[in-house]
Amino acid sequence: MDKHKRDYGIFVGFLLFLLVSQLIDFERGMVITDNFIIFARDMLLILPPAFIIIGLFEVWVNREKIENSFGSASGGRRHIYAILLAATTVGGTFVAFPVANSLYHKGADYSSIFTYITAASLVMIPMSIMEASIIGLEFTLLRIGLSLPLVVISSILLNKLFTRMEYRLPADV
């Protein structure tokens, strides 16, 4: 059985579980169904506009611009650009990974990509505003101030490791 058929079979089995849970009033299955519906609705609201924007990015932003801003020759400002891009990314890692893939294919180095992906889960503006309003601005600034240097340092180290290994992503990714 090939992988795609197996994956679809698992998904269909999951949907059947949800349906049977509703029919027999299986409490845990009903909770899972409610959570799945909320998650699916959120993904249907976030992903299509995000993928349209990523498609426009692919067409409108040329390779040279990405290489100059996110490539190895751009120096330390590539991390600043990656953090700023990550802060404005809506949709979390569901959107961050396709954007990172696009950056990679347009010439960004691994260091920029690692900084972007990690920062996308750390410094999203809406999340940071909500966190500051609940926990406090001091905590949010401290968390970001301590996290981002570690993100940049680890991204630089991973970039050196990947470069030394001459690692390349598979062509079909």
N, C-alpha and C positions, 0 to 999 in steps of 0.2 A: 504494500500500500504506500503510495507516495505521500510526502509530507503534507501537501495541500489538502488532499482528501482526508487525511487523519485530522488535521486542524479543523476543517469544516465539520467533520464528524463530532469532534469534541464540542464545538460550538452548538451544533444542533442538539446534542445530548444535554448541554447546559440549558438551552431554551426549553427542551422537553421537561427537564427537572423543574424549571420555573413554572411551566404550565400545570404540571401535576401538583406542585405545591399549592397553587391557587385552587385547584379543584378539590383537594382533600384537606384544605385548611392547615397545612403543615407550617407552623408558626415561623420557624427559622427560614424556611424556603420563601415565605411571604416577605420577611425582612430583606432577604437577599434580592428578591424581585424588586422591592421598592428602591433599594440602593442601586441596582442595575439600571432601573428606569431613570433615576436622577443622573447617574453617571453618563448614560447614553444620551440623554437630552443635553447635558452640558457639552459633551463632545460634538454633538451635531450643531450646536450653536457656536463653538469655538473653532473647530477644525476647518470647515469650508472657507470662511473668510481668511483664516491664517494661511491656508494653502494657496489661495488666490494671491495674497500679498507675496508669498514666497515665489510664486510663479512670475509675478511682475518683477520682483527682485532679480530673478534669473535673467530676465530679458533686458531690463533697464540698466542694471549696474554692470559695468564692464569689468573684465578680469584685471586690468591694470589698476583700477581704483581699489579693488580688494587687495591686490598684491602690495600696493603702496601703503594701505592703511593697516592691513592685518598680516602682511608677509614678514619674513625674517629681516628684511632691510628696513622696516619701519621702526625698529628700536622699541623702546619702552612704551611709546604711545599706542602700540597695538593692544596692550593690555587695558589701557584707558578706554579705547574705542570698543573693545570687547565687553567691558563692564557697562559702558553706557548703552550699548546695543542690548545687552542682557537686561538691564533695568527697565527698558521699554518693551520687552517681549511679553506679550500677554499669552497665556495658555500653558505656562510652565514648560516642563520637559517635552510635552507632546508637540510643542511648536519648536522648542530649542534644538532638538536633534535634527529635524529637517533643515532648519536654518544653518546649523553647523555643517551639515552635509553640503549645502550650497556654498558656504564659505570655503570648505575644503576644496571643492572642485573649481573654485575661482582663484585659488592660489594662497589662501591663508595658511599660515604654518600651524603646527600642532599646538604650540604654546597659546596662540590666540584662541584656537578652538576649545582647548581645555578650560581656559579662563572664561570664555563665553558660556560654555555649558554649565560649569560650576556656579558662576555668578548668576545665571538665569534662575537658579533655585535659591539664591541667597539675597539678591537685591532688587527683586521685582518691586517697582514703585507702589502699586496698590497693596501688596502684602506688607511692605515696610510701613506704609501709612497706618494700616490697620493694627499692626503690631505696636507701633508707637502709641496709638490711642488706647490700647488695652494694657500693655505692659509698661509703657513709658518711653519717652524719646531718648533718655540717657541709655537705657538698655539697648534700644535699637541701634543707636550710634556706636555703642561699645561692641555689640555683636558684629556689625558691619566693619568697623575699624579693625577688629582683631581678625576677622575671617578673610577679608580681601587680600591682605599681604600674604597670608598663608596660601591662598588660592593662586596668586601670581607666582610665588616661589615654587609650589608644587608643579604648576604648569610649565615653568622654565625647566625644572628637573626632568619632567616627563618628556618634554620636547628634546632635550639632550639625549635621553635614553632612546627615544624613537629614531632620532637622527643617526645615532651611533649604530643602531640595529638595521638602519636603512629600511625601516618599515614603511610600507605603502598599503593603503586600504585596497581591498579587491576592486577591480574595475566596475563591477556591477552594483556597487553600493552607492 
